[in-house]
Amino acid sequence: MKKESNTTTVSNEINTLLTTGFSWQSRYSRNEESDKHGRWARLCFYRGLLIAWISRIDHIDRGRIYTVKDFFPTNGNDMPEYVGTEFEFGKAKEGVEKRFNEFLKTCC
């Protein structure tokens, strides 16, 4: 019996994750700190398709602000990009998933 390599196992796990629903990927920094260039972002995928990008800005007066960009229409008259802001990452993330679920209900 041939043993499966670790690389294949990891690839299969990632493929399974990306075909079951939402997955979030870190960009630039894997923790809550920005990288050395001040960048921090999280990407949202749905079944392997990039649907949103959340970036963070550390504002001097207002603290951390999360900028949300959706890459799908939120209603029939919108361009396929929503841009908004939140003060908490959790709320930004929930908003993306809620809007995308609403989008799926209207189109599918």
Secondary structure as GFF3:
##gff-version 3
##sequence-region A 1 108
A	DSSP	alpha_helix	6	18	.	.	.	ID=ss1
A	DSSP	beta_strand	22	27	.	.	.	ID=ss2
A	DSSP	beta_strand	41	46	.	.	.	ID=ss3
A	DSSP	beta_strand	49	59	.	.	.	ID=ss4
A	DSSP	beta_strand	63	70	.	.	.	ID=ss5
A	DSSP	beta_strand	82	86	.	.	.	ID=ss6
A	DSSP	alpha_helix	89	107	.	.	.	ID=ss7
###
